[in-house]
Amino acid sequence: MDSIEKTIVYYKAQSEKIISDVNQSSSLSADEIIEYGEKLAVLEYKLTALEIALTN
C-alpha cells in the first residue's frame, strides 16, 4: 500500500469518527454541529483530491 492509499484510509477513519461522534451525541450545540461539519468537509475535499491523484 502506497502513501496515498494509507492517507485515504486514515482520512476515511477520521471522517467515520466525526460522523460517529455526531450521531452518538444528543446535546450538540449549533456551533458544535457547524464545527463538525467544517471538519468533515475538509476531510471530504482531501479524500476527493487523493482519490483523483490515485487514479492518475
One Martini backbone bead per residue (centre of mass of N, CA, C, O) as a GRO file, in nm:
protein
   56
    1MET     BB    1   0.094   0.038   0.025
    2ASP     BB    2   0.071   0.352  -0.034
    3SER     BB    3   0.054   0.675   0.077
    4ILE     BB    4  -0.222   0.742  -0.041
    5GLU     BB    5  -0.378   0.499   0.071
    6LYS     BB    6  -0.315   0.556   0.369
    7THR     BB    7  -0.446   0.836   0.375
    8ILE     BB    8  -0.729   0.749   0.299
    9VAL     BB    9  -0.777   0.567   0.540
   10TYR     BB   10  -0.737   0.786   0.752
   11TYR     BB   11  -0.960   0.988   0.657
   12LYS     BB   12  -1.195   0.788   0.677
   13ALA     BB   13  -1.168   0.741   0.981
   14GLN     BB   14  -1.213   1.038   1.062
   15SER     BB   15  -1.494   1.064   0.939
   16GLU     BB   16  -1.629   0.834   1.100
   17LYS     BB   17  -1.580   0.963   1.377
   18ILE     BB   18  -1.744   1.217   1.338
   19ILE     BB   19  -2.012   1.081   1.274
   20SER     BB   20  -2.028   0.923   1.536
   21ASP     BB   21  -2.020   1.162   1.733
   22VAL     BB   22  -2.279   1.295   1.630
   23ASN     BB   23  -2.475   1.047   1.659
   24GLN     BB   24  -2.415   1.009   1.983
   25SER     BB   25  -2.515   1.298   2.017
   26SER     BB   26  -2.783   1.498   2.194
   27SER     BB   27  -2.607   1.792   2.277
   28LEU     BB   28  -2.556   1.976   2.041
   29SER     BB   29  -2.458   2.255   1.920
   30ALA     BB   30  -2.452   2.456   1.657
   31ASP     BB   31  -2.145   2.505   1.665
   32GLU     BB   32  -2.063   2.205   1.673
   33ILE     BB   33  -2.194   2.120   1.409
   34ILE     BB   34  -2.034   2.314   1.233
   35GLU     BB   35  -1.753   2.212   1.308
   36TYR     BB   36  -1.793   1.924   1.211
   37GLY     BB   37  -1.868   2.001   0.919
   38GLU     BB   38  -1.599   2.137   0.848
   39LYS     BB   39  -1.417   1.893   0.898
   40LEU     BB   40  -1.560   1.706   0.697
   41ALA     BB   41  -1.516   1.877   0.444
   42VAL     BB   42  -1.210   1.869   0.443
   43LEU     BB   43  -1.184   1.562   0.423
   44GLU     BB   44  -1.343   1.531   0.156
   45TYR     BB   45  -1.152   1.699  -0.018
   46LYS     BB   46  -0.902   1.527   0.033
   47LEU     BB   47  -1.016   1.261  -0.070
   48THR     BB   48  -1.075   1.350  -0.355
   49ALA     BB   49  -0.785   1.426  -0.432
   50LEU     BB   50  -0.659   1.148  -0.373
   51GLU     BB   51  -0.836   0.980  -0.567
   52ILE     BB   52  -0.744   1.128  -0.818
   53ALA     BB   53  -0.439   1.074  -0.786
   54LEU     BB   54  -0.467   0.761  -0.796
   55THR     BB   55  -0.586   0.752  -1.104
   56ASN     BB   56  -0.321   0.910  -1.241
   0.00000   0.00000   0.00000
